Amino acid sequence: MKDIPISDKIPELDIAIKAAEEAGEAILEIYQKGFETVKKSDDSPVTEGDLKSNEIIKKILSQTDHMILSEEDNDDKNRLSKDMIWIVDPLDGTSDFIDKTGEFTIMIALIKNKKPILGVISWPTEKTFFVAQKGCGAFRYSNEQWQKMDVTKVTELQKCRAIGSRHHLSDREKLFIKKLGIKDFTSIGSSLKVGKISSGEAEAYITTTNKMKEWDTAASYCIISEAGGKMTDMLGNDISYNNEDVFHKNGILVTNGLIHEKILEEYKKLE
């Protein structure tokens, strides 16, 4: 894989890309040969893919001294006293992995003072990466090339392309999207939603769920911000990371930035 065209890389960037790349290769092998699924205590599914990916990522990231908050590990609250930590989702879109849609990703973020300063999302089935470092722009790697990513300049809600969850889209969200006058709506799995907005293939991702956690958004936050877009909760609050409670209580809104306030205004009217 060619070097990402960022001149003042922090050392953690190459480490995170390597971790995502190696974990992706291991996950693909498991995906192609078949695997068992078990249920976690909260009834969510976990596969050999999740666990193998977690093991590889932790091994590679341990070259740094930063603690790791991962979906697949017990939460060590000592992280709360640290300025910098890794936040990892070793397999985002486990349901898509199980259903064989191909739409699953690996997410790695580096947090500094509660904000993501680095985000890496790997899409193994397509050999694609979405990567950003704070202050250096966002890049997409596909067809063995790196390209800079930018959000679109669409400002009218009616002309927006919205994307939402394939597995978790609620009736309330469907109604809200309709109320906004957005007709172009596509369902897609995992963090690919943010990848699409960052690379100009859509304008809005709206979810009102209170079930998302920090590892579901940390890498995406850095990528969308560096691509010129915006991520807040549905009340318009900025999002912070490395908190004691890892849940995002008020949903998530990701846009090209230009339509952000309009959607928040309409959402206020619903409350």
BAZAKOL-684966 format. One record per residue: x, y negated, z negated of N, C-alpha, C in turn; residue in three letters. Coordinates in steps of 0.05 Angstrom, whole numbers, always signed. Each point is the difference from the previous one (the first is absolute). Layout:
% BAZAKOL-684966
X/Y/Z/X/Y/Z/X/Y/Z/ala .
...
END
This chain:
% BAZAKOL-684966
+17/+24/+0/-17/-24/+0/+18/-25/+0/met .
-7/-19/+18/+16/-24/+2/-3/-17/-25/lys .
+20/-17/-5/-1/-18/-23/-21/-21/+4/asp .
-14/-7/-21/-21/-21/+2/+14/-27/+4/ile .
-11/-17/+18/+14/-25/+6/-4/-22/-21/pro .
+8/+6/-24/-1/-20/-22/+30/-5/-7/ile .
+9/-25/+1/+28/-5/-5/+8/+1/-29/ser .
-17/-13/-17/+8/+0/-29/-16/+20/-16/asp .
+4/+26/+7/-14/+21/-14/+9/+3/-29/lys .
-19/+5/-18/+8/+8/-26/+7/+30/+1/ile .
+18/+10/-16/+9/+28/+3/-23/+20/-3/pro .
-21/-8/-15/-22/+19/-4/-16/+6/+25/glu .
+2/-18/+20/-16/+3/+24/+6/+26/+15/leu .
+26/+4/+6/+8/+24/+14/-6/+25/-16/asp .
+3/-2/-26/-6/+23/-18/-29/+7/+2/ile .
-18/-20/-1/-28/+5/+2/-8/+12/+27/ala .
+12/-10/+21/-7/+10/+27/+9/+30/+2/ile .
+24/+5/-10/+11/+28/+0/-19/+18/-15/lys .
-9/-9/-24/-18/+17/-16/-26/+6/+14/ala .
-11/-21/+13/-25/+4/+15/+3/+18/+24/ala .
+23/-3/+13/+6/+16/+24/+3/+30/-8/glu .
+16/+5/-20/+5/+28/-8/-25/+13/-11/glu .
-15/-15/-17/-25/+11/-11/-20/+5/+23/ala .
+0/-17/+20/-18/+4/+23/+5/+25/+15/gly .
+26/+6/+4/+7/+25/+14/-8/+24/-15/glu .
+3/-1/-27/-8/+23/-17/-30/+4/+0/ala .
-15/-22/-1/-29/+0/+0/-10/+12/+26/ile .
+12/-8/+23/-9/+10/+26/+3/+31/+2/leu .
+22/+10/-11/+4/+29/+0/-23/+14/-14/glu .
-7/-10/-24/-21/+11/-16/-27/-2/+14/ile .
-4/-24/+12/-25/-6/+14/-5/+20/+23/tyr .
+22/+7/+14/-2/+18/+23/-2/+29/-7/gln .
+11/+8/-23/-1/+28/-6/-23/+9/-18/lys .
-14/-19/-11/-23/+7/-18/+9/-2/-29/gly .
-20/-5/-17/+6/-6/-28/-25/+4/-17/phe .
+5/+2/-26/-23/+2/-19/-6/-27/-12/glu .
-25/-4/-8/-8/-25/-13/-10/+7/-28/thr .
+9/-15/-19/-11/+3/-28/-12/-27/-8/val .
-17/+1/-21/-13/-24/-10/+15/-10/-25/lys .
+5/-26/-1/+12/-12/-24/-22/-4/-21/lys .
+8/-9/-24/-19/-3/-22/-22/-20/+7/ser .
+6/-20/+17/-21/-19/+7/-16/+9/+25/asp .
+4/+26/+7/-15/+12/+22/+10/-8/+28/asp .
+22/-16/+1/+11/-7/+27/+18/+23/+9/ser .
+1/+4/+27/+16/+22/+10/+30/-5/+0/pro .
+16/+21/-4/+29/-3/+3/+10/+25/+15/val .
+20/-4/+18/+10/+22/+16/+30/+3/-5/thr .
+11/+21/+11/+29/+5/+0/+14/-24/+13/glu .
-14/-13/+20/+12/-23/+13/+5/-23/-19/gly .
-20/-6/-16/+2/-22/-20/+25/+5/-18/asp .
+2/+25/-10/+20/+6/-20/+28/+1/+12/leu .
+2/+11/+24/+26/+2/+13/+10/-28/+7/lys .
-18/-16/+11/+7/-28/+7/+10/-15/-25/ser .
-15/+3/-22/+7/-14/-25/+28/+8/-9/asn .
+6/+25/+2/+26/+11/-9/+23/-12/+17/glu .
-4/-1/+26/+21/-11/+18/+4/-30/-4/ile .
-22/-14/-2/+1/-29/-4/+15/-7/-26/ile .
-8/+14/-21/+13/-6/-26/+30/+5/+0/lys .
+7/+22/+13/+29/+7/+2/+15/-22/+14/lys .
-10/-10/+22/+14/-21/+16/-1/-27/-14/ile .
-23/-7/-11/-2/-26/-14/+17/-1/-26/leu .
+6/+23/-10/+16/+1/-25/+29/-9/+4/ser .
+7/-5/+25/+26/-13/+5/+1/-28/-12/gln .
-24/-12/-4/-2/-26/-13/-7/+4/-29/thr .
+2/-21/-16/-6/+3/-28/-29/-6/-7/asp .
-17/-6/+20/-27/-9/-6/-18/+24/-7/his .
-17/-5/-20/-20/+20/-7/-21/+3/+23/met .
-13/+23/+0/-20/+6/+21/-27/+5/-11/ile .
-20/-15/+10/-28/+5/-6/-11/+14/+24/leu .
-7/+26/-4/-10/+16/+23/-27/+12/-6/ser .
-17/+2/+20/-26/+12/-4/+2/+29/-11/glu .
+21/+14/+7/+2/+28/-8/+15/+5/-26/glu .
+7/-21/-15/+15/+4/-25/-15/-13/-23/asp .
+6/+9/-25/-10/-13/-23/+12/-28/-1/asn .
-17/-19/-9/+9/-28/+0/+17/-6/-25/asp .
+25/-6/+5/+18/-7/-22/-2/-30/-5/asp .
-13/-8/-22/-6/-28/-5/+25/-17/-6/lys .
+23/+13/-2/+25/-15/-3/+4/-19/+24/asn .
-13/+7/+22/+3/-17/+25/-10/-28/-6/arg .
-18/-4/-19/-11/-26/-5/+20/-21/-9/leu .
+23/+10/-11/+20/-19/-9/+21/-6/+22/ser .
-4/+12/+24/+20/-3/+21/-9/-22/+20/lys .
+19/-15/+10/-6/-20/+21/-5/+13/+27/asp .
+15/+22/+5/-2/+13/+26/-7/+30/-3/met .
-20/+9/+15/-7/+28/+0/-9/+8/+29/ile .
+3/+26/+5/-12/+11/+25/-29/+8/-6/trp .
-17/-4/+20/-27/+11/-1/-4/+18/+25/ile .
-8/+25/-5/+0/+20/+22/-27/+15/+1/val .
-10/+2/+25/-21/+19/+5/+11/+21/+20/asp .
+8/+24/-10/+14/+19/+17/-16/+10/+23/pro .
-27/-1/-3/-18/+8/+22/-26/-15/-3/leu .
-2/-21/+16/-24/-17/-1/-19/+11/+22/asp .
-24/+7/-9/-18/+13/+20/+1/+30/-2/gly .
+0/+10/-25/+1/+30/-3/-24/+13/+14/thr .
-23/-13/-1/-24/+11/+13/+4/+2/+30/ser .
+14/-20/+12/+6/+1/+28/+20/+22/+7/asp .
+18/+4/-19/+20/+22/+3/-14/+27/+0/phe .
-19/+3/-18/-15/+25/-3/-18/+4/+25/ile .
-13/-22/+9/-19/+2/+23/+15/+0/+26/asp .
+26/-2/+0/+17/+0/+24/-7/-22/+20/lys .
-5/-24/-11/-5/-23/+18/+26/-12/+10/thr .
+22/+6/-14/+26/-12/+6/+4/-28/-12/gly .
-22/-10/-12/+2/-28/-10/+7/-1/-29/glu .
+24/+9/-7/+10/-1/-27/+27/-14/+1/phe .
+8/-12/-22/+25/-15/-1/+15/+5/-26/thr .
+24/-11/+0/+17/-1/-24/+5/-29/-6/ile .
-3/-8/-25/+3/-28/-7/+20/-5/-22/met .
+19/-17/+5/+21/-6/-20/+3/-31/-2/ile .
-1/-10/-24/+3/-29/-4/+19/-5/-22/ala .
+15/-22/+2/+17/-9/-22/-12/-26/-11/leu .
-5/+0/-26/-13/-22/-14/+21/-16/-15/ile .
-1/-27/+2/+17/-17/-17/-18/-21/-12/lys .
+1/-2/-27/-17/-19/-15/-29/+1/+10/asn .
-10/+24/+1/-29/+6/+6/-8/-5/+29/lys .
+19/-5/+18/-7/-4/+28/+17/+19/+18/lys .
-13/+12/+20/+15/+17/+19/+20/-16/+16/pro .
+26/+8/+0/+20/-14/+17/+9/+18/+23/ile .
-11/+24/+1/+8/+19/+21/-23/+20/+3/leu .
-8/+6/+24/-21/+19/+5/+7/+18/+24/gly .
-3/+26/-4/+5/+20/+21/-24/+18/+2/val .
-12/+2/+23/-22/+20/+5/+9/+17/+24/ile .
+0/+26/-5/+7/+19/+22/-25/+15/+8/ser .
-3/+2/+26/-23/+15/+12/+12/+24/+14/trp .
+3/+23/-14/+16/+22/+10/-9/+11/+27/pro .
-26/+4/+4/-9/+13/+24/+6/-16/+25/thr .
+3/-26/-3/+6/-18/+23/+28/-10/+0/glu .
+17/+10/-18/+28/-10/-3/+1/-31/+1/lys .
-18/-11/-16/-3/-29/-1/+5/-10/-28/thr .
+13/-24/-2/+5/-12/-26/-9/-29/+0/phe .
-11/-9/-22/-6/-29/-4/+17/-8/-23/phe .
+17/-21/+4/+19/-7/-20/+2/-30/-3/val .
+3/-9/-25/+5/-29/-4/+17/-5/-24/ala .
+16/-21/+1/+15/-10/-23/-8/-29/-3/gln .
-4/-8/-25/-10/-27/-6/+19/-21/+13/lys .
-13/-19/+14/+15/-22/+13/+13/+8/+26/gly .
-3/+25/+9/+14/+9/+25/-18/+10/+22/cys .
-26/-3/-4/-19/+10/+20/-8/+29/-3/gly .
-19/+8/+17/-10/+28/-1/+6/+13/+27/ala .
+7/+26/+0/+8/+14/+24/-14/+27/+2/phe .
-5/+8/+25/-12/+26/+6/+20/+16/+17/arg .
+4/+25/-8/+18/+17/+15/-17/+21/+13/tyr .
-1/+0/+27/-13/+22/+15/+13/+2/+27/ser .
-2/+23/+12/+14/+6/+26/+30/-7/-2/asn .
+10/+6/-24/+29/-4/-5/+9/-29/+3/glu .
-18/-19/-4/+6/-29/+1/-12/-14/-24/gln .
+15/-21/-9/-11/-18/-21/-12/-24/+14/trp .
-24/-8/-9/-13/-24/+11/-10/-17/-23/gln .
+3/-26/+2/-11/-17/-21/-30/+0/+1/lys .
-13/-1/-24/-29/+1/-1/-11/-27/-8/met .
-22/-8/+13/-14/-24/-8/-30/+5/+2/asp .
-14/-13/-19/-30/+2/+0/-11/-17/+23/val .
-25/+4/+6/-13/-15/+22/-8/-28/-10/thr .
-8/-17/+19/-9/-27/-6/-30/-3/+1/lys .
-15/+22/-2/-29/-1/+2/-11/-15/-25/val .
-18/-19/+5/-11/-15/-23/-31/+4/-3/thr .
-13/+12/+20/-29/+3/-1/-7/+29/-10/glu .
-17/+1/-20/-7/+27/-11/-12/+18/+21/leu .
-17/-12/+18/-14/+16/+20/+20/+13/+19/gln .
+23/-12/+3/+20/+12/+19/+20/+18/-14/lys .
-4/+4/-26/+18/+17/-16/-4/+29/+5/cys .
+23/+14/-2/-1/+30/-1/+5/+8/-29/arg .
-20/+13/-12/+3/+9/-28/+6/+30/+0/ala .
+16/+8/-20/+5/+29/-4/-6/+7/-28/ile .
-8/+25/-4/-7/+8/-28/+7/+29/-4/gly .
-5/+10/-23/+7/+27/-8/-18/+20/+14/ser .
+13/+22/+8/-15/+22/+12/-14/+16/-22/arg .
+12/+2/-24/-11/+18/-20/-15/-15/-23/his .
+5/-26/-3/-11/-14/-23/-17/-24/+6/his .
-10/-3/+24/-15/-24/+7/-28/+1/-12/leu .
-6/-20/-16/-26/+0/-14/-21/-15/+17/ser .
-26/+6/-7/-22/-13/+15/+2/-31/-4/asp .
+8/-8/-24/+2/-28/-7/+20/-14/+19/arg .
+23/+14/+4/+20/-11/+18/-10/-2/+29/glu .
-14/+21/+8/-12/+0/+28/-18/-23/+4/lys .
-17/-5/-20/-20/-22/+1/+15/-27/+0/leu .
+20/-3/-16/+15/-25/-1/+14/-6/+26/phe .
+12/+20/+13/+13/-4/+25/-20/-9/+22/ile .
-24/+12/-2/-21/-7/+19/-9/-29/-5/lys .
-2/-7/-25/-9/-27/-8/+21/-21/+10/lys .
+25/+7/+1/+21/-18/+9/-3/-5/+31/leu .
-15/+17/+13/-3/-2/+29/+22/+14/+15/gly .
+15/+17/-14/+21/+15/+13/-12/+25/+13/ile .
+3/+2/+26/-11/+23/+14/+20/+22/+6/lys .
+25/-8/+3/+21/+19/+7/+11/+12/-26/asp .
-8/+25/-6/+9/+13/-25/+10/+28/+7/phe .
+23/+6/-11/+12/+27/+3/+8/+11/-27/thr .
-4/+26/-3/+9/+14/-24/+28/+13/+5/ser .
+17/-3/-19/+27/+11/+3/+11/+7/-28/ile .
+17/+21/+0/+10/+9/-26/+24/-15/-11/gly .
+3/+2/-26/+24/-9/-15/+9/-29/+5/ser .
+25/-5/-4/+10/-28/+2/+4/-9/+29/ser .
-8/+17/+19/+2/-8/+28/-18/-24/+5/leu .
-20/-5/-17/-17/-23/+4/+16/-26/-1/lys .
+18/-1/-20/+17/-24/-2/+21/-2/+22/val .
+10/+23/+8/+18/+2/+23/-13/-12/+25/gly .
-25/+6/+4/-14/-10/+24/-4/-30/-1/lys .
-7/-11/-24/-4/-29/-2/+27/-14/+4/ile .
+20/+11/-13/+27/-12/+2/+11/+0/+29/ser .
-8/+20/+15/+10/+0/+28/-20/-11/+20/ser .
-20/-14/-10/-18/-15/+18/-21/+17/+13/gly .
-6/+24/-11/-20/+17/+13/-27/-2/-14/glu .
-2/-16/-21/-25/-4/-14/+4/-25/-18/ala .
-22/-10/-11/+2/-25/-16/-8/+3/-29/glu .
-16/+20/-7/-10/+1/-28/-4/+29/-10/ala .
+8/+3/-25/-6/+25/-15/-13/-8/-26/tyr .
-24/+9/-5/-15/-8/-23/-7/+25/-16/ile .
+7/+1/-26/-10/+21/-17/-7/-11/-27/thr .
-23/+7/-10/-10/-10/-26/+4/+20/-22/thr .
+12/+22/+5/+4/+21/-20/+17/-10/-23/thr .
-4/+12/-24/+18/-6/-23/+18/+23/-5/asn .
+3/+18/+19/+16/+25/-4/+28/-2/+12/lys .
+6/-21/+15/+27/-2/+11/+21/-6/-21/met .
+24/+10/+3/+21/-4/-19/+24/-13/+13/lys .
+19/-9/-17/+22/-15/+10/+16/+14/+23/glu .
+3/+26/-2/+15/+14/+21/-15/+1/+27/trp .
-27/-5/-1/-15/-1/+25/+4/-25/+16/asp .
+12/-21/-12/+2/-26/+13/+27/-13/+0/thr .
+18/+9/-18/+25/-15/-4/+17/-4/+25/ala .
+4/+22/+15/+16/-3/+25/-15/-17/+20/ala .
-26/+4/+2/-17/-15/+19/+1/-30/-6/ser .
+1/-7/-26/+0/-29/-8/+24/-14/+13/tyr .
+23/+12/-2/+24/-13/+11/-2/-1/+30/cys .
-10/+21/+13/-1/+1/+29/-19/-20/+11/ile .
-25/-1/-10/-20/-19/+10/+9/-29/-5/ile .
+12/-5/-23/+9/-27/-6/+22/-9/+19/ser .
+18/+18/+6/+23/-7/+19/-9/-2/+29/glu .
-23/+13/+6/-11/-1/+28/-17/-25/+3/ala .
-3/-16/-21/-15/-25/+2/-29/+2/-10/gly .
-7/+24/-11/-28/+3/-9/-2/-4/-30/gly .
-21/+11/-11/-5/-5/-29/-14/+24/-13/lys .
+7/+4/-25/-14/+21/-16/-7/-12/-27/met .
-25/+1/-8/-9/-8/-27/-20/+21/-9/thr .
-11/-4/-24/-24/+16/-7/-24/-14/+12/asp .
-24/+12/-3/-24/-11/+13/-10/-26/-13/met .
+13/-7/-23/-8/-25/-13/+20/-22/+8/leu .
+20/+7/+16/+20/-19/+9/+24/-3/-17/gly .
+2/+17/-21/+24/-1/-17/+24/+14/+13/asn .
+23/-11/-3/+24/+13/+9/+4/+26/-15/asp .
+16/+18/+11/+3/+26/-13/+28/+2/-12/ile .
+2/+11/-24/+26/+3/-12/+4/+30/-6/ser .
+25/+8/-4/+8/+28/-3/+16/+4/-25/tyr .
+4/+26/-7/+14/+8/-25/-16/-10/-24/asn .
-26/+4/+1/-18/-7/-22/-5/+26/-16/asn .
-8/-4/-25/-7/+24/-17/-23/+16/+12/glu .
-21/-15/+9/-23/+13/+13/+5/-1/+30/asp .
+3/+23/+13/+8/+1/+28/-23/-3/+20/val .
-25/-2/-11/-23/-2/+18/-4/-29/+10/phe .
-8/-2/+26/-9/-26/+11/-31/-1/-6/his .
-8/-16/-18/-28/+1/-10/-20/-13/+20/lys .
+9/-18/+17/-19/-16/+16/+3/+4/+30/asn .
+6/+25/+8/+2/+5/+29/+25/-13/+12/gly .
+1/+2/+26/+23/-10/+15/-10/-12/+26/ile .
+11/-24/+7/-6/-12/+26/+27/-5/+14/leu .
+3/+11/+24/+24/-4/+16/-9/-12/+27/val .
+11/-23/+7/-7/-13/+26/+24/-12/+14/thr .
-5/-11/+23/+21/-15/+14/+5/-27/-13/asn .
-13/-5/-22/+4/-25/-15/-19/-22/+8/gly .
-6/-2/+26/-17/-22/+10/-29/+3/-6/leu .
-9/+24/-4/-29/+5/-6/-4/+6/-30/ile .
+22/+0/-15/-1/+9/-28/-21/-15/-17/his .
+2/-27/+1/-18/-16/-17/-29/+4/+8/glu .
-5/+2/+26/-28/+4/+9/-12/+25/-11/lys .
+15/+22/+0/-10/+25/-11/-4/-2/-30/ile .
+19/-12/-14/-3/-4/-29/-25/-16/-7/leu .
-5/-22/+16/-24/-17/-5/-25/+17/+3/glu .
-2/+16/+21/-24/+16/+5/-3/+21/-22/glu .
+22/+10/-10/-1/+20/-21/-11/-12/-26/tyr .
+8/-24/-6/-10/-14/-24/-30/-2/+0/lys .
-12/-3/+24/-29/-3/+2/-14/+27/-7/lys .
+14/+22/+2/-11/+26/-6/-3/+5/-30/leu .
+20/-11/-14/+3/+7/-29/-25/-8/-16/glu .
END
